[in-house]
Structures are given as C-alpha cells and as structure tokens.
Amino acid sequence: MRDRFLQYLQYEKRFSEHTIVAYQTDIDQFVTFLKETQNLASAEEAKHAHVRAWVIALLGQSMSARTVRRKLSSLQAYYRFLLKHGALTENPLLKITIPKIGKRLPAYAQEQELEQLFEATDFPDDYTGQRDRLLLALLYTTGIRRAELLALRLPDVDFGRGTLRVLGKGNKERLVPFGLALAKQLQHYYTLRRTTFPDAETDHLLLTSKGRPLYPKGVYNIVHRYLSLVTTIEQRSPHVLRHSFATHLSNHGADLNAVKELLGHASLAATQVYTHNSIERLRQVYEQAHPKARQEE
C-alpha cells in the first residue's frame, strides 16, 4: 500500500518529487521503528500506543516539535489513504497529541546586506560567475522557490512583457513580473549561455559548468556561499532570499494580496507571517528611537 500511496501523491495529488521523498522517508522511518522496537511488520498493524511511542522516541532524540509535527502529518495522510481504500478500519493517530510549536518568524537578510551582495560583491565575468549572480537575483527579485527556479526554461522568460512563467506547487502556473535591471541581466546571461554552450542539449535556463541542468544542492551551495559574505544570520538557504523578497515588499507597504500572488501561496494565511516581520521591525525602531520606549514605570 505504501507504493500505491506514493503513486497517488505523484499522479493524483501531483506533489513535487521533493515532497514525495519527504513522505516516503517519514513513513519508512516509522515502519523501521515498528520493526526494531515494537515487533510489528508494517504501519497497518500500528495502534495508538505504537504511534505515541514513536513520537516520544523522536522527541527523545532532541528532534524539534516542528519536525515531529511534519512527520505526523505524513503519517496522517498515509492513514487517511489506507482508510479510504479499506486497508484499515481505525486511524491510530486520532488520539495522538500533536507537539506544540512556538511561532517562528521566517529568517531574512537585511536590505543593506543584499544591496552589498549585488553592488559590492565581485562576481567573475565567466559563465559560472554570471550564472551565480543571475541565480541570486532571480531568487531575491522574484521570490520564486528553488524548485521553481530549477524548472525555468528559456521560453519561460518573456522579455516583451517582463514576466517569468513559473510552475509552482501542484503544477500551478503563474506569471511573475521582473524589472529592467533583471531584464538586462537575463539578456547578458542568454548571450553568455549561448556562446559557452552552443550545442546545449537542454533548454533549462540555468546550467552547470558542464552544460547540464543545475540541481538543488548546487543552488543551495551557491546561495550559502554568497550569503555568507554579507550576512551573519544562521540560515543562508535559497528560501532566505524568498523570505527576504516578501519581507522587504511588506516593509515598503506592498498589498498583502499582491505579495500572496507573487509568492504563489494558496491562501492568505501563509503570507500573513511577513506582516509579523514588519511589525517586529517597527517595534525595534520604536524601542531604539522613542525616549519613553524603554523607561521603567
């Protein structure tokens, strides 16, 4: 049933490969736990007590409540699938208490840090250096996800309209605008890509130094390396640039619904977290500048 469930996620739910691998990993980890500690052969045999024991074991490994919740979410989806197809009569997660997590604001780089990245950093003039600069600019100035960036192909860039055709979660397409500065960068990159790889066998926008489509770890390494030059924040992943894009828009008064559309969020709730970042910024300004802000009563 596990394989059928994964096929269901791929062909019916149309989840990304990354998401499907996460579900598979969580389910396999649970089954391994059942075999090694509970003498059970499959997830279908598990009861409430077995799931609870797994949660306790995960928390005992100092795993964060957020990660445990995600793993339980994977199990929940799997058990719903089993119930729907008659492989189970009762959901063992019904009585499980989900670990609580505190609100965590998205990590983002400061505007001056990213200005330093693009204006003061020395990017080599060769293909790799200009590709890295474009990659960083695309992530920050459009807010697209890493998977969306890697899926971009040459025809997805419309210079006439100044838009990118982006394939988001659930294979939902959206158009993301870009400005004149990024347009010039893209045009320069197109010329460099064409002269560097005249016989390229793929139309993926971003390529490795060997002319093959760029891959997720490669993007992470590029972003982490360059962000390390300008910021001390702990997280330096591609998603930090997406968070920075949304936070800076919100800080400058962008309409929340517009930010939602640009990010490709399904609901406004997912976008509202960026207003909290703006509020925190205002609070810091207030506490630093107002003479009564930090005086004791």
Buried (B, 14 or more C-beta within 10 A) or exposed (E): BBEEBBEBBBEEEEBBEEBBEBBBEBBEBBBEBBEEEBEBEEBBBBEBEBBBBBBEEBBEEEBEBEBBBEBBBBBBBBBBBBEEEEBBEEBBBEEBEEBEEEEEEBBBBBEEBBEBBBEEEEBEEEBBEBBBBBBBBBBBBBBBBBBBBBBBBEEBBEEEEBBBBBBBBEEEEBBBEBEEEBEEBBEEBBEBBEEBBEEBEEEBBBBBEEBBBBEBEBBBEBBBEBBEEBBEBEBBBBBBBBBBBBBBBBBEEBEBEEBBBBBBBEEEEEBBBBBBBBEEBEEEEEEEEEEEEEEEE
